Amino acid sequence: MAFYRKNIGGLHQAVRVAFGIAVAIAAFVHLAGVAAWLVALGGAGFALTGLVGYCPMCAMAGIGRGGMS
């Protein structure tokens, strides 16, 4: 039983995961200290939305699965 309805499609999910991982890696390569960890956490959160298939911001904007896959 799911507590949410997926609102992003397969291609959108793959792009989010790849971009999130790239941002997290780039954060540790180009930044240092607390800034690197904060940017990496943001990238990890972005990748997590791709893994789960649900984006709260897309849901608030009314972007459904049919429109952006």
N, C-alpha and C positions, 0 to 999 in steps of 0.2 A: 504494500500500500504506500503510494507516494504522497507526500505532504505538499508537493508543488507540482506544477505542470511545466514541462520543459518549454522554454520560449526561444531557444536559439537552435538552429539547424546544424547539421554535420560539418559543413565547410566553415561556418562561423565558429563552431567549437574548436576545430583544428587550428584555425588562425589564432584564436584566443590563447590556446595552450602554448603554441609555438612562440607567440609574442611575449607572453608572460614569462616563459622560461628564459627567453633572450634578454628581457629587461632585468631579470634577477641576476643573470650571469654578468651582464654589462655593469650592473651596480657594483659588484665586487671587483671588477676589473678597473673601472674608472673612478670610483669613489672610495672613500675611507671612513672608518668609524661609524657613528650613528647614522649618518646620511646614507651610507651603503646599505645598512640594515633596513632602514625605512623604505627606500626605493625597492629593495629586494622583496620586502613584505608586500608592497603594492603589486609587484609583478607576480608574486605567488598567488595573491588573491585573484588577480585577473586570470591566471591559469586555472585556478580552482573553479571559477565560474564556467570555464570551458569544459572542464572534466565533468562537472555536475550537469551542465546543460541548461542552467537557469541563471539569468542575470537580473537582479533586482532593479537596476537602472533601466534596462530594456522594458521590464514589466511596467515601471512607472511611466515611461514614455509611450507605452502602447505598442511597442514593437513586438509582434508575435512571431511564432515559428514560421508561418507561411510567408512572411515578407522578406526575411533575411536568412536564407539557407545556403 
